[in-house]
């Protein structure tokens, strides 16, 4: 944990784990684990790009990762209910 990319991607990944575990405790899980695979791989790729000094690509990847999570995983869909 040396760079900001390490901290950011680990925080995003931890959030994905929490959302997945929360949604998988019901009788019928509403998400497939495969829908989380692109986001997990995106965290790894963005972290690698950032650590290699490709800051613009890493930041663009983080924006794309956030968009994927927001539109496909929808972590705040039932927030406040």
C-alpha positions, 0 to 999 in steps of 0.5 A, a space after each residue: 500500500 504505497 500509492 494512492 492507486 493502491 488505496 483507491 482500488 482496494 477501497 473500491 474492491 472492499 465496497 464491491 465485496 460488501 455489496 456482493 455479500 449483502 445481496 447474496 444472503 437472501 434465499 435467492 441471490 439477485 446478482 451473479 458473481 460474474 457481474 462483479 468480475 469486470 469491476 474486480 479486474 478493472 480495479 487490478 488494471 487501474 492499480 497496475 496502470 497507476 503504479 506503472 506511472 500511466 496516471 491518465 490511463 489509470 484515472 480514465 480507468 477509474 472513471 470507467 470503473 465507477 460508471 460500470 459500478 453505478 450503471 450495472 451493479 447499482 450499489 445504492 439501489 435500495 439505499 434508505 429503505 
